[in-house]
Amino acid sequence: MSEPLRGLTGALDRLTTIVIGAACVSLVFMALIQAWQVFARYVLNDSPGWTEPLALLLMSIVVMFGAAVAVRRETHFAFQSLQDSLPGPGRLLTLTLSRLIAAATGAALMIFGGTLMLDDWSVAMAGAPLPAGLKFAGLCVGGGLILLFAIERLLTGDYAHPQSAPEL
């Protein structure tokens, strides 16, 4: 692998760590928000209206960020059974095809999610004092990450875990 691609891979390793951390933090906050909703509803008899929209926002972040990391590690949008059963040229073709599908899907999610986010930004979110367009942020950012990681796979080839990558 060339030096610029090695630098790109290292930067994307760090970005992946940040994305996983953000998804984990979002998951913890989503669980805490849901716990508060249950407590407030059944103990205090006063269900807050902000918990559901905020939990859904955090869930979209968890799902989209997790999908992006899975694309990078080639465990999502990968026709693994088909690839493993094909000889060399067929395997390379399906691998390239799955990476192109992931990139196109990521681009579509980013573009259309961004359009929805911008179109809905001026509207208040029902139940929470936030812009309604924020609920599409996970879709837009996650789509951008999927696109970025799919392009990385097209440029650098198969995923190598940072700890198992050979030192040069």
SELO-693736 format. One line per field, with one value per residue (C-alpha): residue number from 1; x, z, y. Coordinates in steps of 0.05 Angstrom, whole numbers, always signed. Last residue first. Layout:
SELO-693736
nr [NUM, ...]
px [X, ...]
pz [Z, ...]
py [Y, ...]
END
This chain:
SELO-693736
nr [168, 167, 166, 165, 164, 163, 162, 161, 160, 159, 158, 157, 156, 155, 154, 153, 152, 151, 150, 149, 148, 147, 146, 145, 144, 143, 142, 141, 140, 139, 138, 137, 136, 135, 134, 133, 132, 131, 130, 129, 128, 127, 126, 125, 124, 123, 122, 121, 120, 119, 118, 117, 116, 115, 114, 113, 112, 111, 110, 109, 108, 107, 106, 105, 104, 103, 102, 101, 100, 99, 98, 97, 96, 95, 94, 93, 92, 91, 90, 89, 88, 87, 86, 85, 84, 83, 82, 81, 80, 79, 78, 77, 76, 75, 74, 73, 72, 71, 70, 69, 68, 67, 66, 65, 64, 63, 62, 61, 60, 59, 58, 57, 56, 55, 54, 53, 52, 51, 50, 49, 48, 47, 46, 45, 44, 43, 42, 41, 40, 39, 38, 37, 36, 35, 34, 33, 32, 31, 30, 29, 28, 27, 26, 25, 24, 23, 22, 21, 20, 19, 18, 17, 16, 15, 14, 13, 12, 11, 10, 9, 8, 7, 6, 5, 4, 3, 2, 1]
px [+128, +84, +33, -40, -67, -75, -106, -155, -143, -201, -195, -176, -145, -181, -248, -249, -234, -291, -337, -313, -326, -395, -416, -391, -431, -492, -482, -477, -541, -582, -558, -576, -647, -678, -643, -691, -745, -706, -702, -745, -774, -846, -858, -794, -799, -798, -742, -696, -746, -722, -649, -653, -695, -643, -586, -620, -630, -557, -525, -570, -561, -485, -483, -525, -480, -418, -448, -469, -399, -367, -414, -397, -322, -329, -375, -324, -264, -299, -317, -245, -217, -266, -335, -362, -332, -360, -431, -430, -399, -446, -422, -467, -449, -392, -340, -302, -314, -386, -396, -368, -419, -476, -458, -458, -526, -558, -530, -545, -616, -626, -603, -655, -709, -691, -695, -764, -789, -761, -785, -858, -846, -894, -923, -950, -889, -878, -907, -895, -835, -799, -814, -791, -729, -710, -720, -675, -622, -624, -619, -561, -524, -537, -515, -450, -437, -452, -406, -351, -359, -354, -293, -258, -276, -247, -181, -179, -199, -137, -93, -124, -113, -40, -30, -63, -15, +45, +27, +0]
pz [+151, +206, +182, +198, +252, +306, +256, +229, +155, +108, +37, -18, -9, -61, -66, +9, +22, -25, +16, +80, +54, +25, +90, +129, +86, +94, +170, +169, +129, +162, +232, +218, +195, +264, +267, +215, +268, +301, +376, +436, +442, +439, +365, +333, +313, +238, +209, +199, +160, +89, +111, +144, +88, +37, +79, +85, +9, -5, +51, +43, -33, -27, +24, -22, -81, -40, -12, -81, -108, -52, -65, -139, -125, -81, -131, -188, -145, -125, -197, -219, -163, -163, -131, -69, -19, -56, -57, +17, +32, -9, +29, +40, +115, +145, +102, +160, +130, +114, +186, +212, +170, +192, +265, +252, +218, +272, +333, +302, +284, +355, +384, +343, +363, +437, +430, +396, +451, +512, +497, +516, +589, +621, +687, +730, +775, +784, +719, +668, +699, +713, +644, +609, +653, +634, +560, +568, +602, +548, +493, +531, +533, +459, +439, +479, +444, +375, +389, +411, +349, +306, +343, +335, +262, +253, +283, +236, +180, +194, +194, +129, +96, +119, +90, +25, +22, +35, -18, +0]
py [-37, -65, -117, -102, -147, -93, -44, -96, -106, -92, -116, -67, +2, +45, +10, -3, +71, +90, +46, +79, +149, +132, +97, +157, +205, +162, +162, +238, +246, +192, +211, +283, +266, +276, +343, +369, +375, +432, +421, +440, +370, +345, +354, +379, +452, +466, +509, +448, +406, +423, +422, +354, +324, +348, +322, +254, +254, +271, +230, +170, +171, +176, +120, +76, +91, +75, +11, -12, +4, -37, -95, -92, -91, -153, -186, -176, -196, -260, -275, -265, -309, -368, -360, -394, -345, -286, -315, -330, -262, -217, -156, -96, -100, -141, -107, -75, -6, -23, -48, +18, +55, +9, +23, +98, +93, +50, +87, +156, +135, +110, +176, +214, +163, +171, +247, +243, +195, +230, +301, +290, +276, +225, +251, +195, +202, +127, +98, +153, +188, +122, +94, +158, +163, +92, +109, +170, +129, +76, +128, +161, +95, +82, +152, +144, +77, +107, +166, +119, +75, +138, +163, +96, +94, +164, +140, +81, +129, +171, +109, +85, +153, +153, +83, +107, +166, +120, +69, +0]
END
